[in-house]
Amino acid sequence: MLISTVDVISTDIAQPDQARIVIHNAQYFLKDGGHVVISIKASCVDSTIAPSVVFSQEVQTLRASKLKPIAQITLEPYERDHAMVTAQYLRHQ
């Protein structure tokens, strides 16, 4: 490993598999108990369903991969159909 583990990963990725990318990086680079901050762009994940459903699905994906959601806020009225989610990585749980 070329770098040590980190305390926080912050992401702003416009990809359908945003949560998977964050999870993958957390598994390699985030220390146990570290945090992620992810900007979820609902239309990039799935433009055919309501943004609230996309946010819920992405949070469930994080939860299923040892990331414990802490907070979620929408970015309305500044950014339409965007939410920020923070979560803690619990590698050994």
PDB file of N, CA, C and O in Angstrom, chain B, residues numbered from 101:
ATOM      1  N   MET B 101       0.846  -1.176   0.000  1.00  0.00           N
ATOM      2  CA  MET B 101       0.000   0.000   0.000  1.00  0.00           C
ATOM      3  C   MET B 101       0.892   1.239   0.000  1.00  0.00           C
ATOM      4  O   MET B 101       1.804   1.365   0.817  1.00  0.00           O
ATOM      5  N   LEU B 102       0.618   2.127  -0.908  1.00  0.00           N
ATOM      6  CA  LEU B 102       1.440   3.323  -1.042  1.00  0.00           C
ATOM      7  C   LEU B 102       1.047   4.433  -0.084  1.00  0.00           C
ATOM      8  O   LEU B 102       1.876   5.276   0.260  1.00  0.00           O
ATOM      9  N   ILE B 103      -0.210   4.447   0.352  1.00  0.00           N
ATOM     10  CA  ILE B 103      -0.657   5.469   1.297  1.00  0.00           C
ATOM     11  C   ILE B 103      -1.313   4.782   2.488  1.00  0.00           C
ATOM     12  O   ILE B 103      -1.792   3.652   2.401  1.00  0.00           O
ATOM     13  N   SER B 104      -1.315   5.507   3.600  1.00  0.00           N
ATOM     14  CA  SER B 104      -1.972   4.951   4.788  1.00  0.00           C
ATOM     15  C   SER B 104      -3.478   5.144   4.655  1.00  0.00           C
ATOM     16  O   SER B 104      -3.951   5.824   3.745  1.00  0.00           O
ATOM     17  N   THR B 105      -4.222   4.537   5.574  1.00  0.00           N
ATOM     18  CA  THR B 105      -5.673   4.713   5.532  1.00  0.00           C
ATOM     19  C   THR B 105      -6.025   6.151   5.915  1.00  0.00           C
ATOM     20  O   THR B 105      -5.250   6.838   6.582  1.00  0.00           O
ATOM     21  N   VAL B 106      -7.189   6.585   5.487  1.00  0.00           N
ATOM     22  CA  VAL B 106      -7.598   7.970   5.686  1.00  0.00           C
ATOM     23  C   VAL B 106      -8.803   8.046   6.618  1.00  0.00           C
ATOM     24  O   VAL B 106      -9.488   7.051   6.854  1.00  0.00           O
ATOM     25  N   ASP B 107      -9.048   9.243   7.142  1.00  0.00           N
ATOM     26  CA  ASP B 107     -10.164   9.479   8.058  1.00  0.00           C
ATOM     27  C   ASP B 107     -11.483   9.717   7.335  1.00  0.00           C
ATOM     28  O   ASP B 107     -12.541   9.306   7.813  1.00  0.00           O
ATOM     29  N   VAL B 108     -11.419  10.389   6.166  1.00  0.00           N
ATOM     30  CA  VAL B 108     -12.640  10.790   5.459  1.00  0.00           C
ATOM     31  C   VAL B 108     -12.459  10.620   3.954  1.00  0.00           C
ATOM     32  O   VAL B 108     -11.397  10.913   3.404  1.00  0.00           O
ATOM     33  N   ILE B 109     -13.511  10.142   3.303  1.00  0.00           N
ATOM     34  CA  ILE B 109     -13.578  10.125   1.845  1.00  0.00           C
ATOM     35  C   ILE B 109     -14.782  10.978   1.463  1.00  0.00           C
ATOM     36  O   ILE B 109     -15.893  10.755   1.944  1.00  0.00           O
ATOM     37  N   SER B 110     -14.551  11.948   0.600  1.00  0.00           N
ATOM     38  CA  SER B 110     -15.616  12.808   0.099  1.00  0.00           C
ATOM     39  C   SER B 110     -15.756  12.559  -1.389  1.00  0.00           C
ATOM     40  O   SER B 110     -14.765  12.558  -2.119  1.00  0.00           O
ATOM     41  N   THR B 111     -16.992  12.348  -1.844  1.00  0.00           N
ATOM     42  CA  THR B 111     -17.192  12.046  -3.260  1.00  0.00           C
ATOM     43  C   THR B 111     -18.298  12.894  -3.867  1.00  0.00           C
ATOM     44  O   THR B 111     -19.285  13.237  -3.216  1.00  0.00           O
ATOM     45  N   ASP B 112     -18.101  13.213  -5.114  1.00  0.00           N
ATOM     46  CA  ASP B 112     -19.091  13.919  -5.919  1.00  0.00           C
ATOM     47  C   ASP B 112     -18.971  13.328  -7.314  1.00  0.00           C
ATOM     48  O   ASP B 112     -18.358  13.918  -8.204  1.00  0.00           O
ATOM     49  N   ILE B 113     -19.573  12.140  -7.492  1.00  0.00           N
ATOM     50  CA  ILE B 113     -19.397  11.350  -8.702  1.00  0.00           C
ATOM     51  C   ILE B 113     -20.723  11.286  -9.453  1.00  0.00           C
ATOM     52  O   ILE B 113     -21.745  10.928  -8.867  1.00  0.00           O
ATOM     53  N   ALA B 114     -20.720  11.620 -10.716  1.00  0.00           N
ATOM     54  CA  ALA B 114     -21.935  11.549 -11.530  1.00  0.00           C
ATOM     55  C   ALA B 114     -21.954  10.230 -12.290  1.00  0.00           C
ATOM     56  O   ALA B 114     -21.756  10.200 -13.505  1.00  0.00           O
ATOM     57  N   GLN B 115     -22.195   9.138 -11.563  1.00  0.00           N
ATOM     58  CA  GLN B 115     -22.218   7.796 -12.154  1.00  0.00           C
ATOM     59  C   GLN B 115     -23.399   7.009 -11.592  1.00  0.00           C
ATOM     60  O   GLN B 115     -23.800   7.238 -10.451  1.00  0.00           O
ATOM     61  N   PRO B 116     -23.961   6.089 -12.369  1.00  0.00           N
ATOM     62  CA  PRO B 116     -25.070   5.270 -11.870  1.00  0.00           C
ATOM     63  C   PRO B 116     -24.689   4.403 -10.673  1.00  0.00           C
ATOM     64  O   PRO B 116     -25.554   4.050  -9.871  1.00  0.00           O
ATOM     65  N   ASP B 117     -23.424   4.059 -10.540  1.00  0.00           N
ATOM     66  CA  ASP B 117     -22.967   3.200  -9.437  1.00  0.00           C
ATOM     67  C   ASP B 117     -22.157   3.982  -8.399  1.00  0.00           C
ATOM     68  O   ASP B 117     -21.125   3.514  -7.918  1.00  0.00           O
ATOM     69  N   GLN B 118     -22.641   5.173  -8.067  1.00  0.00           N
ATOM     70  CA  GLN B 118     -21.954   6.040  -7.104  1.00  0.00           C
ATOM     71  C   GLN B 118     -21.664   5.336  -5.782  1.00  0.00           C
ATOM     72  O   GLN B 118     -20.542   5.394  -5.279  1.00  0.00           O
ATOM     73  N   ALA B 119     -22.666   4.676  -5.225  1.00  0.00           N
ATOM     74  CA  ALA B 119     -22.492   4.023  -3.921  1.00  0.00           C
ATOM     75  C   ALA B 119     -21.443   2.916  -4.004  1.00  0.00           C
ATOM     76  O   ALA B 119     -20.621   2.778  -3.098  1.00  0.00           O
ATOM     77  N   ARG B 120     -21.460   2.129  -5.077  1.00  0.00           N
ATOM     78  CA  ARG B 120     -20.478   1.049  -5.224  1.00  0.00           C
ATOM     79  C   ARG B 120     -19.056   1.607  -5.283  1.00  0.00           C
ATOM     80  O   ARG B 120     -18.137   1.010  -4.722  1.00  0.00           O
ATOM     81  N   ILE B 121     -18.869   2.720  -5.940  1.00  0.00           N
ATOM     82  CA  ILE B 121     -17.551   3.349  -6.036  1.00  0.00           C
ATOM     83  C   ILE B 121     -17.082   3.798  -4.652  1.00  0.00           C
ATOM     84  O   ILE B 121     -15.922   3.595  -4.293  1.00  0.00           O
ATOM     85  N   VAL B 122     -17.978   4.403  -3.879  1.00  0.00           N
ATOM     86  CA  VAL B 122     -17.628   4.840  -2.518  1.00  0.00           C
ATOM     87  C   VAL B 122     -17.285   3.635  -1.647  1.00  0.00           C
ATOM     88  O   VAL B 122     -16.307   3.664  -0.900  1.00  0.00           O
ATOM     89  N   ILE B 123     -18.079   2.590  -1.741  1.00  0.00           N
ATOM     90  CA  ILE B 123     -17.848   1.379  -0.946  1.00  0.00           C
ATOM     91  C   ILE B 123     -16.482   0.778  -1.278  1.00  0.00           C
ATOM     92  O   ILE B 123     -15.717   0.417  -0.384  1.00  0.00           O
ATOM     93  N   HIS B 124     -16.192   0.677  -2.552  1.00  0.00           N
ATOM     94  CA  HIS B 124     -14.914   0.114  -3.000  1.00  0.00           C
ATOM     95  C   HIS B 124     -13.734   0.921  -2.435  1.00  0.00           C
ATOM     96  O   HIS B 124     -12.765   0.347  -1.938  1.00  0.00           O
ATOM     97  N   ASN B 125     -13.824   2.236  -2.516  1.00  0.00           N
ATOM     98  CA  ASN B 125     -12.756   3.077  -1.982  1.00  0.00           C
ATOM     99  C   ASN B 125     -12.659   2.978  -0.465  1.00  0.00           C
ATOM    100  O   ASN B 125     -11.559   2.994   0.087  1.00  0.00           O
ATOM    101  N   ALA B 126     -13.801   2.875   0.214  1.00  0.00           N
ATOM    102  CA  ALA B 126     -13.785   2.736   1.674  1.00  0.00           C
ATOM    103  C   ALA B 126     -13.084   1.448   2.080  1.00  0.00           C
ATOM    104  O   ALA B 126     -12.301   1.439   3.030  1.00  0.00           O
ATOM    105  N   GLN B 127     -13.359   0.362   1.368  1.00  0.00           N
ATOM    106  CA  GLN B 127     -12.743  -0.916   1.704  1.00  0.00           C
ATOM    107  C   GLN B 127     -11.223  -0.873   1.564  1.00  0.00           C
ATOM    108  O   GLN B 127     -10.517  -1.545   2.315  1.00  0.00           O
ATOM    109  N   TYR B 128     -10.725  -0.111   0.636  1.00  0.00           N
ATOM    110  CA  TYR B 128      -9.280  -0.034   0.415  1.00  0.00           C
ATOM    111  C   TYR B 128      -8.584   1.057   1.209  1.00  0.00           C
ATOM    112  O   TYR B 128      -7.456   0.860   1.660  1.00  0.00           O
ATOM    113  N   PHE B 129      -9.234   2.209   1.392  1.00  0.00           N
ATOM    114  CA  PHE B 129      -8.509   3.368   1.899  1.00  0.00           C
ATOM    115  C   PHE B 129      -9.012   3.965   3.206  1.00  0.00           C
ATOM    116  O   PHE B 129      -8.298   4.756   3.823  1.00  0.00           O
ATOM    117  N   LEU B 130     -10.224   3.614   3.651  1.00  0.00           N
ATOM    118  CA  LEU B 130     -10.797   4.253   4.828  1.00  0.00           C
ATOM    119  C   LEU B 130     -10.522   3.439   6.083  1.00  0.00           C
ATOM    120  O   LEU B 130     -10.713   2.223   6.105  1.00  0.00           O
ATOM    121  N   LYS B 131     -10.078   4.116   7.111  1.00  0.00           N
ATOM    122  CA  LYS B 131      -9.822   3.412   8.368  1.00  0.00           C
ATOM    123  C   LYS B 131     -11.130   3.042   9.045  1.00  0.00           C
ATOM    124  O   LYS B 131     -12.162   3.671   8.812  1.00  0.00           O
ATOM    125  N   ASP B 132     -11.079   2.025   9.879  1.00  0.00           N
ATOM    126  CA  ASP B 132     -12.247   1.607  10.638  1.00  0.00           C
ATOM    127  C   ASP B 132     -12.712   2.787  11.487  1.00  0.00           C
ATOM    128  O   ASP B 132     -11.910   3.390  12.202  1.00  0.00           O
ATOM    129  N   GLY B 133     -13.980   3.117  11.414  1.00  0.00           N
ATOM    130  CA  GLY B 133     -14.519   4.256  12.148  1.00  0.00           C
ATOM    131  C   GLY B 133     -14.436   5.560  11.363  1.00  0.00           C
ATOM    132  O   GLY B 133     -14.907   6.597  11.829  1.00  0.00           O
ATOM    133  N   GLY B 134     -13.837   5.511  10.173  1.00  0.00           N
ATOM    134  CA  GLY B 134     -13.741   6.700   9.330  1.00  0.00           C
ATOM    135  C   GLY B 134     -15.100   7.038   8.724  1.00  0.00           C
ATOM    136  O   GLY B 134     -16.074   6.308   8.904  1.00  0.00           O
ATOM    137  N   HIS B 135     -15.147   8.143   8.013  1.00  0.00           N
ATOM    138  CA  HIS B 135     -16.406   8.640   7.476  1.00  0.00           C
ATOM    139  C   HIS B 135     -16.353   8.850   5.967  1.00  0.00           C
ATOM    140  O   HIS B 135     -15.295   9.087   5.385  1.00  0.00           O
ATOM    141  N   VAL B 136     -17.531   8.755   5.355  1.00  0.00           N
ATOM    142  CA  VAL B 136     -17.681   9.128   3.948  1.00  0.00           C
ATOM    143  C   VAL B 136     -18.733  10.227   3.863  1.00  0.00           C
ATOM    144  O   VAL B 136     -19.675  10.281   4.654  1.00  0.00           O
ATOM    145  N   VAL B 137     -18.542  11.091   2.888  1.00  0.00           N
ATOM    146  CA  VAL B 137     -19.529  12.109   2.539  1.00  0.00           C
ATOM    147  C   VAL B 137     -19.757  11.932   1.049  1.00  0.00           C
ATOM    148  O   VAL B 137     -18.835  12.104   0.252  1.00  0.00           O
ATOM    149  N   ILE B 138     -20.983  11.588   0.668  1.00  0.00           N
ATOM    150  CA  ILE B 138     -21.292  11.316  -0.729  1.00  0.00           C
ATOM    151  C   ILE B 138     -22.401  12.242  -1.210  1.00  0.00           C
ATOM    152  O   ILE B 138     -23.434  12.401  -0.560  1.00  0.00           O
ATOM    153  N   SER B 139     -22.160  12.840  -2.353  1.00  0.00           N
ATOM    154  CA  SER B 139     -23.176  13.641  -3.021  1.00  0.00           C
ATOM    155  C   SER B 139     -23.887  12.723  -4.008  1.00  0.00           C
ATOM    156  O   SER B 139     -23.279  12.238  -4.962  1.00  0.00           O
ATOM    157  N   ILE B 140     -25.168  12.487  -3.778  1.00  0.00           N
ATOM    158  CA  ILE B 140     -25.939  11.594  -4.643  1.00  0.00           C
ATOM    159  C   ILE B 140     -26.756  12.431  -5.622  1.00  0.00           C
ATOM    160  O   ILE B 140     -27.571  13.263  -5.222  1.00  0.00           O
ATOM    161  N   LYS B 141     -26.528  12.200  -6.884  1.00  0.00           N
ATOM    162  CA  LYS B 141     -27.280  12.866  -7.943  1.00  0.00           C
ATOM    163  C   LYS B 141     -28.305  11.870  -8.466  1.00  0.00           C
ATOM    164  O   LYS B 141     -27.963  10.961  -9.222  1.00  0.00           O
ATOM    165  N   ALA B 142     -29.560  12.040  -8.064  1.00  0.00           N
ATOM    166  CA  ALA B 142     -30.603  11.060  -8.372  1.00  0.00           C
ATOM    167  C   ALA B 142     -30.732  10.794  -9.867  1.00  0.00           C
ATOM    168  O   ALA B 142     -30.879   9.640 -10.271  1.00  0.00           O
ATOM    169  N   SER B 143     -30.680  11.819 -10.685  1.00  0.00           N
ATOM    170  CA  SER B 143     -30.876  11.620 -12.123  1.00  0.00           C
ATOM    171  C   SER B 143     -29.737  10.836 -12.766  1.00  0.00           C
ATOM    172  O   SER B 143     -29.932  10.218 -13.812  1.00  0.00           O
ATOM    173  N   CYS B 144     -28.564  10.851 -12.163  1.00  0.00           N
ATOM    174  CA  CYS B 144     -27.433  10.067 -12.681  1.00  0.00           C
ATOM    175  C   CYS B 144     -27.559   8.594 -12.315  1.00  0.00           C
ATOM    176  O   CYS B 144     -27.068   7.726 -13.036  1.00  0.00           O
ATOM    177  N   VAL B 145     -28.212   8.318 -11.205  1.00  0.00           N
ATOM    178  CA  VAL B 145     -28.396   6.941 -10.766  1.00  0.00           C
ATOM    179  C   VAL B 145     -29.549   6.297 -11.526  1.00  0.00           C
ATOM    180  O   VAL B 145     -29.387   5.233 -12.123  1.00  0.00           O
ATOM    181  N   ASP B 146     -30.723   6.947 -11.502  1.00  0.00           N
ATOM    182  CA  ASP B 146     -31.892   6.429 -12.217  1.00  0.00           C
ATOM    183  C   ASP B 146     -32.898   7.560 -12.403  1.00  0.00           C
ATOM    184  O   ASP B 146     -33.538   7.992 -11.445  1.00  0.00           O
ATOM    185  N   SER B 147     -33.034   8.028 -13.614  1.00  0.00           N
ATOM    186  CA  SER B 147     -33.923   9.162 -13.897  1.00  0.00           C
ATOM    187  C   SER B 147     -35.386   8.745 -14.058  1.00  0.00           C
ATOM    188  O   SER B 147     -36.248   9.596 -14.276  1.00  0.00           O
ATOM    189  N   THR B 148     -35.671   7.457 -13.953  1.00  0.00           N
ATOM    190  CA  THR B 148     -37.046   6.988 -14.166  1.00  0.00           C
ATOM    191  C   THR B 148     -37.854   6.859 -12.877  1.00  0.00           C
ATOM    192  O   THR B 148     -39.057   6.604 -12.924  1.00  0.00           O
ATOM    193  N   ILE B 149     -37.205   7.032 -11.732  1.00  0.00           N
ATOM    194  CA  ILE B 149     -37.928   6.939 -10.456  1.00  0.00           C
ATOM    195  C   ILE B 149     -37.706   8.216  -9.642  1.00  0.00           C
ATOM    196  O   ILE B 149     -36.806   9.005  -9.929  1.00  0.00           O
ATOM    197  N   ALA B 150     -38.528   8.396  -8.643  1.00  0.00           N
ATOM    198  CA  ALA B 150     -38.461   9.605  -7.813  1.00  0.00           C
ATOM    199  C   ALA B 150     -37.109   9.718  -7.107  1.00  0.00           C
ATOM    200  O   ALA B 150     -36.549   8.715  -6.663  1.00  0.00           O
ATOM    201  N   PRO B 151     -36.588  10.942  -7.006  1.00  0.00           N
ATOM    202  CA  PRO B 151     -35.304  11.139  -6.320  1.00  0.00           C
ATOM    203  C   PRO B 151     -35.283  10.561  -4.907  1.00  0.00           C
ATOM    204  O   PRO B 151     -34.269  10.004  -4.488  1.00  0.00           O
ATOM    205  N   SER B 152     -36.379  10.684  -4.169  1.00  0.00           N
ATOM    206  CA  SER B 152     -36.407  10.158  -2.795  1.00  0.00           C
ATOM    207  C   SER B 152     -36.200   8.649  -2.771  1.00  0.00           C
ATOM    208  O   SER B 152     -35.594   8.119  -1.839  1.00  0.00           O
ATOM    209  N   VAL B 153     -36.698   7.958  -3.785  1.00  0.00           N
ATOM    210  CA  VAL B 153     -36.508   6.505  -3.883  1.00  0.00           C
ATOM    211  C   VAL B 153     -35.048   6.195  -4.189  1.00  0.00           C
ATOM    212  O   VAL B 153     -34.474   5.270  -3.613  1.00  0.00           O
ATOM    213  N   VAL B 154     -34.452   6.958  -5.085  1.00  0.00           N
ATOM    214  CA  VAL B 154     -33.033   6.774  -5.408  1.00  0.00           C
ATOM    215  C   VAL B 154     -32.187   6.981  -4.157  1.00  0.00           C
ATOM    216  O   VAL B 154     -31.305   6.174  -3.865  1.00  0.00           O
ATOM    217  N   PHE B 155     -32.448   8.056  -3.419  1.00  0.00           N
ATOM    218  CA  PHE B 155     -31.680   8.323  -2.201  1.00  0.00           C
ATOM    219  C   PHE B 155     -31.797   7.161  -1.223  1.00  0.00           C
ATOM    220  O   PHE B 155     -30.802   6.723  -0.646  1.00  0.00           O
ATOM    221  N   SER B 156     -33.011   6.667  -1.040  1.00  0.00           N
ATOM    222  CA  SER B 156     -33.242   5.548  -0.131  1.00  0.00           C
ATOM    223  C   SER B 156     -32.487   4.295  -0.574  1.00  0.00           C
ATOM    224  O   SER B 156     -31.880   3.612   0.251  1.00  0.00           O
ATOM    225  N   GLN B 157     -32.523   3.996  -1.862  1.00  0.00           N
ATOM    226  CA  GLN B 157     -31.820   2.825  -2.380  1.00  0.00           C
ATOM    227  C   GLN B 157     -30.312   2.952  -2.205  1.00  0.00           C
ATOM    228  O   GLN B 157     -29.644   1.981  -1.848  1.00  0.00           O
ATOM    229  N   GLU B 158     -29.775   4.139  -2.455  1.00  0.00           N
ATOM    230  CA  GLU B 158     -28.334   4.341  -2.312  1.00  0.00           C
ATOM    231  C   GLU B 158     -27.905   4.209  -0.845  1.00  0.00           C
ATOM    232  O   GLU B 158     -26.856   3.636  -0.550  1.00  0.00           O
ATOM    233  N   VAL B 159     -28.713   4.737   0.060  1.00  0.00           N
ATOM    234  CA  VAL B 159     -28.411   4.610   1.492  1.00  0.00           C
ATOM    235  C   VAL B 159     -28.456   3.140   1.899  1.00  0.00           C
ATOM    236  O   VAL B 159     -27.620   2.695   2.685  1.00  0.00           O
ATOM    237  N   GLN B 160     -29.410   2.388   1.381  1.00  0.00           N
ATOM    238  CA  GLN B 160     -29.474   0.949   1.675  1.00  0.00           C
ATOM    239  C   GLN B 160     -28.235   0.223   1.159  1.00  0.00           C
ATOM    240  O   GLN B 160     -27.720  -0.673   1.827  1.00  0.00           O
ATOM    241  N   THR B 161     -27.758   0.598  -0.008  1.00  0.00           N
ATOM    242  CA  THR B 161     -26.535   0.003  -0.561  1.00  0.00           C
ATOM    243  C   THR B 161     -25.354   0.287   0.351  1.00  0.00           C
ATOM    244  O   THR B 161     -24.542  -0.603   0.607  1.00  0.00           O
ATOM    245  N   LEU B 162     -25.247   1.511   0.843  1.00  0.00           N
ATOM    246  CA  LEU B 162     -24.169   1.853   1.779  1.00  0.00           C
ATOM    247  C   LEU B 162     -24.295   1.010   3.046  1.00  0.00           C
ATOM    248  O   LEU B 162     -23.316   0.434   3.520  1.00  0.00           O
ATOM    249  N   ARG B 163     -25.500   0.945   3.583  1.00  0.00           N
ATOM    250  CA  ARG B 163     -25.752   0.213   4.834  1.00  0.00           C
ATOM    251  C   ARG B 163     -25.370  -1.263   4.702  1.00  0.00           C
ATOM    252  O   ARG B 163     -24.847  -1.852   5.648  1.00  0.00           O
ATOM    253  N   ALA B 164     -25.624  -1.851   3.558  1.00  0.00           N
ATOM    254  CA  ALA B 164     -25.328  -3.266   3.335  1.00  0.00           C
ATOM    255  C   ALA B 164     -23.824  -3.546   3.238  1.00  0.00           C
ATOM    256  O   ALA B 164     -23.402  -4.702   3.236  1.00  0.00           O
ATOM    257  N   SER B 165     -23.026  -2.488   3.157  1.00  0.00           N
ATOM    258  CA  SER B 165     -21.572  -2.660   3.003  1.00  0.00           C
ATOM    259  C   SER B 165     -20.782  -2.033   4.140  1.00  0.00           C
ATOM    260  O   SER B 165     -19.726  -1.438   3.922  1.00  0.00           O
ATOM    261  N   LYS B 166     -21.303  -2.171   5.355  1.00  0.00           N
ATOM    262  CA  LYS B 166     -20.614  -1.742   6.573  1.00  0.00           C
ATOM    263  C   LYS B 166     -20.464  -0.232   6.700  1.00  0.00           C
ATOM    264  O   LYS B 166     -19.596   0.243   7.433  1.00  0.00           O
ATOM    265  N   LEU B 167     -21.293   0.522   6.000  1.00  0.00           N
ATOM    266  CA  LEU B 167     -21.326   1.972   6.165  1.00  0.00           C
ATOM    267  C   LEU B 167     -22.617   2.333   6.888  1.00  0.00           C
ATOM    268  O   LEU B 167     -23.712   2.083   6.385  1.00  0.00           O
ATOM    269  N   LYS B 168     -22.479   2.924   8.072  1.00  0.00           N
ATOM    270  CA  LYS B 168     -23.633   3.271   8.891  1.00  0.00           C
ATOM    271  C   LYS B 168     -24.024   4.726   8.608  1.00  0.00           C
ATOM    272  O   LYS B 168     -23.290   5.642   8.980  1.00  0.00           O
ATOM    273  N   PRO B 169     -25.172   4.950   7.953  1.00  0.00           N
ATOM    274  CA  PRO B 169     -25.600   6.320   7.651  1.00  0.00           C
ATOM    275  C   PRO B 169     -25.785   7.143   8.922  1.00  0.00           C
ATOM    276  O   PRO B 169     -26.332   6.669   9.918  1.00  0.00           O
ATOM    277  N   ILE B 170     -25.315   8.384   8.863  1.00  0.00           N
ATOM    278  CA  ILE B 170     -25.422   9.297  10.005  1.00  0.00           C
ATOM    279  C   ILE B 170     -26.421  10.406   9.711  1.00  0.00           C
ATOM    280  O   ILE B 170     -27.274  10.721  10.541  1.00  0.00           O
ATOM    281  N   ALA B 171     -26.310  10.996   8.521  1.00  0.00           N
ATOM    282  CA  ALA B 171     -27.189  12.110   8.159  1.00  0.00           C
ATOM    283  C   ALA B 171     -27.416  12.141   6.661  1.00  0.00           C
ATOM    284  O   ALA B 171     -26.580  11.700   5.873  1.00  0.00           O
ATOM    285  N   GLN B 172     -28.573  12.675   6.290  1.00  0.00           N
ATOM    286  CA  GLN B 172     -28.905  12.863   4.875  1.00  0.00           C
ATOM    287  C   GLN B 172     -29.652  14.176   4.748  1.00  0.00           C
ATOM    288  O   GLN B 172     -30.624  14.415   5.464  1.00  0.00           O
ATOM    289  N   ILE B 173     -29.199  15.031   3.835  1.00  0.00           N
ATOM    290  CA  ILE B 173     -29.913  16.275   3.565  1.00  0.00           C
ATOM    291  C   ILE B 173     -30.027  16.463   2.056  1.00  0.00           C
ATOM    292  O   ILE B 173     -29.122  16.107   1.302  1.00  0.00           O
ATOM    293  N   THR B 174     -31.147  17.025   1.634  1.00  0.00           N
ATOM    294  CA  THR B 174     -31.283  17.369   0.223  1.00  0.00           C
ATOM    295  C   THR B 174     -30.648  18.737   0.015  1.00  0.00           C
ATOM    296  O   THR B 174     -30.517  19.525   0.951  1.00  0.00           O
ATOM    297  N   LEU B 175     -30.263  19.001  -1.205  1.00  0.00           N
ATOM    298  CA  LEU B 175     -29.604  20.268  -1.520  1.00  0.00           C
ATOM    299  C   LEU B 175     -30.547  21.265  -2.185  1.00  0.00           C
ATOM    300  O   LEU B 175     -30.105  22.269  -2.744  1.00  0.00           O
ATOM    301  N   GLU B 176     -31.857  20.985  -2.122  1.00  0.00           N
ATOM    302  CA  GLU B 176     -32.858  21.927  -2.628  1.00  0.00           C
ATOM    303  C   GLU B 176     -32.825  23.181  -1.772  1.00  0.00           C
ATOM    304  O   GLU B 176     -32.635  23.045  -0.563  1.00  0.00           O
ATOM    305  N   PRO B 177     -32.985  24.333  -2.270  1.00  0.00           N
ATOM    306  CA  PRO B 177     -33.256  24.708  -3.651  1.00  0.00           C
ATOM    307  C   PRO B 177     -31.988  24.984  -4.463  1.00  0.00           C
ATOM    308  O   PRO B 177     -32.070  25.462  -5.595  1.00  0.00           O
ATOM    309  N   TYR B 178     -30.836  24.690  -3.901  1.00  0.00           N
ATOM    310  CA  TYR B 178     -29.575  25.031  -4.573  1.00  0.00           C
ATOM    311  C   TYR B 178     -29.225  24.053  -5.697  1.00  0.00           C
ATOM    312  O   TYR B 178     -28.727  24.460  -6.747  1.00  0.00           O
ATOM    313  N   GLU B 179     -29.484  22.787  -5.478  1.00  0.00           N
ATOM    314  CA  GLU B 179     -29.244  21.746  -6.488  1.00  0.00           C
ATOM    315  C   GLU B 179     -30.461  20.848  -6.525  1.00  0.00           C
ATOM    316  O   GLU B 179     -30.823  20.251  -5.511  1.00  0.00           O
ATOM    317  N   ARG B 180     -31.089  20.746  -7.663  1.00  0.00           N
ATOM    318  CA  ARG B 180     -32.299  19.933  -7.799  1.00  0.00           C
ATOM    319  C   ARG B 180     -31.950  18.446  -7.824  1.00  0.00           C
ATOM    320  O   ARG B 180     -31.019  18.035  -8.517  1.00  0.00           O
ATOM    321  N   ASP B 181     -32.690  17.647  -7.073  1.00  0.00           N
ATOM    322  CA  ASP B 181     -32.557  16.188  -7.049  1.00  0.00           C
ATOM    323  C   ASP B 181     -31.179  15.708  -6.603  1.00  0.00           C
ATOM    324  O   ASP B 181     -30.668  14.706  -7.103  1.00  0.00           O
ATOM    325  N   HIS B 182     -30.587  16.428  -5.665  1.00  0.00           N
ATOM    326  CA  HIS B 182     -29.299  16.049  -5.083  1.00  0.00           C
ATOM    327  C   HIS B 182     -29.473  15.883  -3.576  1.00  0.00           C
ATOM    328  O   HIS B 182     -30.298  16.553  -2.955  1.00  0.00           O
ATOM    329  N   ALA B 183     -28.691  14.988  -3.007  1.00  0.00           N
ATOM    330  CA  ALA B 183     -28.659  14.829  -1.548  1.00  0.00           C
ATOM    331  C   ALA B 183     -27.225  14.567  -1.117  1.00  0.00           C
ATOM    332  O   ALA B 183     -26.427  14.008  -1.870  1.00  0.00           O
ATOM    333  N   MET B 184     -26.914  14.975   0.093  1.00  0.00           N
ATOM    334  CA  MET B 184     -25.615  14.666   0.705  1.00  0.00           C
ATOM    335  C   MET B 184     -25.882  13.666   1.818  1.00  0.00           C
ATOM    336  O   MET B 184     -26.793  13.840   2.627  1.00  0.00           O
ATOM    337  N   VAL B 185     -25.074  12.620   1.844  1.00  0.00           N
ATOM    338  CA  VAL B 185     -25.194  11.596   2.881  1.00  0.00           C
ATOM    339  C   VAL B 185     -23.841  11.435   3.544  1.00  0.00           C
ATOM    340  O   VAL B 185     -22.817  11.336   2.869  1.00  0.00           O
ATOM    341  N   THR B 186     -23.838  11.409   4.867  1.00  0.00           N
ATOM    342  CA  THR B 186     -22.624  11.075   5.613  1.00  0.00           C
ATOM    343  C   THR B 186     -22.838   9.724   6.270  1.00  0.00           C
ATOM    344  O   THR B 186     -23.943   9.392   6.699  1.00  0.00           O
ATOM    345  N   ALA B 187     -21.768   8.954   6.340  1.00  0.00           N
ATOM    346  CA  ALA B 187     -21.843   7.624   6.939  1.00  0.00           C
ATOM    347  C   ALA B 187     -20.506   7.282   7.581  1.00  0.00           C
ATOM    348  O   ALA B 187     -19.461   7.810   7.198  1.00  0.00           O
ATOM    349  N   GLN B 188     -20.558   6.401   8.553  1.00  0.00           N
ATOM    350  CA  GLN B 188     -19.351   5.934   9.231  1.00  0.00           C
ATOM    351  C   GLN B 188     -19.060   4.508   8.782  1.00  0.00           C
ATOM    352  O   GLN B 188     -19.960   3.675   8.677  1.00  0.00           O
ATOM    353  N   TYR B 189     -17.793   4.252   8.523  1.00  0.00           N
ATOM    354  CA  TYR B 189     -17.366   2.922   8.062  1.00  0.00           C
ATOM    355  C   TYR B 189     -17.032   2.057   9.261  1.00  0.00           C
ATOM    356  O   TYR B 189     -16.148   2.400  10.045  1.00  0.00           O
ATOM    357  N   LEU B 190     -17.726   0.944   9.415  1.00  0.00           N
ATOM    358  CA  LEU B 190     -17.526   0.030  10.535  1.00  0.00           C
ATOM    359  C   LEU B 190     -17.047  -1.301   9.985  1.00  0.00           C
ATOM    360  O   LEU B 190     -17.827  -2.240   9.825  1.00  0.00           O
ATOM    361  N   ARG B 191     -15.770  -1.368   9.701  1.00  0.00           N
ATOM    362  CA  ARG B 191     -15.139  -2.523   9.063  1.00  0.00           C
ATOM    363  C   ARG B 191     -15.346  -3.806   9.859  1.00  0.00           C
ATOM    364  O   ARG B 191     -15.570  -4.865   9.274  1.00  0.00           O
ATOM    365  N   HIS B 192     -15.274  -3.724  11.160  1.00  0.00           N
ATOM    366  CA  HIS B 192     -15.284  -4.931  12.002  1.00  0.00           C
ATOM    367  C   HIS B 192     -16.629  -5.158  12.683  1.00  0.00           C
ATOM    368  O   HIS B 192     -16.677  -5.672  13.801  1.00  0.00           O
ATOM    369  N   GLN B 193     -17.695  -4.787  12.036  1.00  0.00           N
ATOM    370  CA  GLN B 193     -19.001  -4.996  12.657  1.00  0.00           C
ATOM    371  C   GLN B 193     -19.850  -5.910  11.848  1.00  0.00           C
ATOM    372  O   GLN B 193     -20.986  -6.195  12.228  1.00  0.00           O
TER     373      GLN B 193
END
